[in-house]
Amino acid sequence: MRDWLKILHAAPLGMMSLLAVAIVLYGALLANSGAPPAGGEEAYSQAWAGFLLTLGLWSVLALMLAVGAAKGRMPVWAALAALLLHPISGLAAFVALDAASRRVGLGAVLLVLLPLPIASYAFWARLPQWREAYPPGLASAVAWGAVALLSLAAFATGL
């Protein structure tokens, strides 16, 4: 019985719950981006829905990063990169959403890809098995480098 409780205590139930919320918001955001362009009042409604879904998803991603840092390990420089790049990537996601709604460039592809390295990195920071498999410097550089490049590409689609 004690082994079962020990396993349950070590399980990342909070991260899994946050991931479930993130998946719902992610799906709703992608559905909003794929909606046919509307005019007038409906366009404003779609824009507000996209903004609020992006804000919600990036808030959940921030919580996932905080849980990963608090319950796991994250290099200091990577935590500073997360503090800088996470909000920038949220703004880039909204730019990509706008580009996707206007069917411009790679907006939809960037919107699909942008949250993935953030969520993956949060799980890497939280799960000891992932931290053992991938060195901290490499995992952090790949994740935040990908976020930076995807954000730059998203801003380029908005020009």
C-alpha positions as CSV (number, residue, x, y, z in Angstrom):
1,M,0.0,0.0,0.0
2,R,2.8,2.4,0.8
3,D,4.5,1.8,-2.6
4,W,1.2,2.8,-4.3
5,L,0.9,6.0,-2.3
6,K,4.6,6.8,-3.0
7,I,4.0,6.4,-6.8
8,L,0.8,8.4,-6.6
9,H,2.6,11.2,-4.7
10,A,5.4,11.3,-7.3
11,A,3.0,11.3,-10.3
12,P,2.7,14.7,-12.0
13,L,-1.1,15.0,-11.6
14,G,-1.0,18.8,-11.5
15,M,0.9,18.9,-14.8
16,M,-1.5,16.4,-16.3
17,S,-4.5,18.5,-15.2
18,L,-2.9,21.7,-16.7
19,L,-2.1,19.8,-19.9
20,A,-5.8,18.7,-20.2
21,V,-6.9,22.4,-19.9
22,A,-4.2,23.4,-22.4
23,I,-5.3,20.9,-24.9
24,V,-8.9,22.1,-24.7
25,L,-7.8,25.7,-25.1
26,Y,-5.4,24.7,-27.9
27,G,-8.1,22.9,-29.8
28,A,-10.5,25.9,-29.4
29,L,-7.8,28.3,-30.6
30,L,-7.1,26.2,-33.7
31,A,-10.8,25.9,-34.4
32,N,-11.1,29.7,-34.1
33,S,-8.2,30.2,-36.5
34,G,-9.8,27.9,-39.0
35,A,-13.2,29.6,-39.0
36,P,-14.1,31.3,-42.3
37,P,-13.4,35.0,-42.3
38,A,-16.4,37.0,-41.3
39,G,-17.4,40.6,-41.6
40,G,-18.7,43.3,-39.3
41,E,-19.6,42.4,-35.8
42,E,-18.8,38.7,-36.2
43,A,-15.2,39.6,-37.2
44,Y,-14.8,41.5,-33.9
45,S,-16.3,38.5,-32.0
46,Q,-13.8,36.2,-33.6
47,A,-10.9,38.5,-32.9
48,W,-11.9,38.8,-29.2
49,A,-12.4,35.0,-29.0
50,G,-8.9,34.5,-30.5
51,F,-7.4,37.0,-28.1
52,L,-9.0,35.4,-25.0
53,L,-8.2,31.9,-26.1
54,T,-4.5,32.9,-26.7
55,L,-4.4,34.6,-23.3
56,G,-5.9,31.6,-21.6
57,L,-3.6,29.1,-23.3
58,W,-0.5,31.1,-22.6
59,S,-1.6,31.6,-19.0
60,V,-1.9,27.8,-18.6
61,L,1.5,27.4,-20.3
62,A,3.0,29.8,-17.7
63,L,1.5,27.8,-14.9
64,M,3.0,24.6,-16.5
65,L,6.4,26.3,-16.6
66,A,6.0,27.4,-13.0
67,V,5.1,23.9,-11.8
68,G,8.0,22.5,-13.8
69,A,10.4,24.9,-12.2
70,A,9.0,24.5,-8.7
71,K,8.6,20.7,-8.7
72,G,11.5,19.9,-10.9
73,R,14.7,21.6,-12.1
74,M,15.4,24.3,-14.6
75,P,18.7,26.1,-15.2
76,V,18.7,29.7,-14.1
77,W,19.5,31.0,-17.6
78,A,16.6,29.0,-19.0
79,A,14.2,30.4,-16.4
80,L,15.3,33.9,-17.4
81,A,14.8,33.0,-21.1
82,A,11.3,31.7,-20.2
83,L,10.5,34.9,-18.4
84,L,11.5,36.8,-21.6
85,L,10.3,34.5,-24.4
86,H,7.1,33.2,-23.0
87,P,5.2,36.5,-23.1
88,I,6.8,37.4,-26.4
89,S,5.7,34.1,-27.9
90,G,2.1,34.7,-26.6
91,L,2.1,38.0,-28.6
92,A,3.6,36.1,-31.6
93,A,0.8,33.5,-31.3
94,F,-1.8,36.2,-31.5
95,V,0.0,37.7,-34.6
96,A,0.0,34.2,-36.1
97,L,-3.7,33.8,-35.3
98,D,-4.4,37.0,-37.1
99,A,-2.3,35.9,-40.1
100,A,-4.1,32.5,-40.1
101,S,-7.5,34.1,-40.0
102,R,-6.6,36.1,-43.0
103,R,-5.0,33.1,-44.7
104,V,-1.6,34.8,-44.9
105,G,1.6,32.9,-45.1
106,L,2.4,30.2,-42.6
107,G,0.3,31.7,-39.8
108,A,-1.7,28.5,-39.2
109,V,1.5,26.3,-39.1
110,L,3.2,28.7,-36.7
111,L,0.1,28.8,-34.5
112,V,0.1,25.0,-34.4
113,L,3.8,24.8,-33.6
114,L,4.4,27.7,-31.1
115,P,2.9,26.2,-27.9
116,L,4.5,22.8,-28.4
117,P,8.1,23.5,-27.3
118,I,6.9,25.5,-24.3
119,A,4.7,22.6,-23.0
120,S,7.4,20.1,-23.8
121,Y,10.0,22.1,-21.9
122,A,7.6,22.4,-18.9
123,F,7.3,18.6,-18.8
124,W,11.1,18.2,-19.3
125,A,11.6,20.4,-16.2
126,R,9.1,18.5,-14.2
127,L,9.9,14.8,-15.1
128,P,13.2,13.4,-13.7
129,Q,13.2,10.7,-16.5
130,W,13.2,13.4,-19.2
131,R,15.9,15.4,-17.4
132,E,18.1,12.3,-17.2
133,A,17.5,11.5,-20.9
134,Y,18.3,15.0,-22.2
135,P,21.0,17.3,-20.7
136,P,19.8,20.6,-19.3
137,G,21.8,22.8,-21.6
138,L,20.8,21.0,-24.7
139,A,17.1,20.7,-23.8
140,S,16.9,24.4,-22.7
141,A,18.7,25.7,-25.8
142,V,16.6,23.6,-28.2
143,A,13.3,24.6,-26.6
144,W,13.9,28.3,-26.1
145,G,15.7,28.6,-29.4
146,A,12.7,27.0,-31.1
147,V,10.4,29.4,-29.3
148,A,12.5,32.4,-30.4
149,L,12.6,31.3,-34.0
150,L,8.9,30.5,-34.2
151,S,8.1,33.8,-32.6
152,L,10.3,35.7,-35.1
153,A,8.6,33.8,-38.0
154,A,5.2,34.6,-36.6
155,F,6.0,38.3,-36.3
156,A,7.3,38.2,-39.9
157,T,3.9,36.8,-41.1
158,G,2.2,39.8,-39.6
159,L,4.2,42.3,-41.6
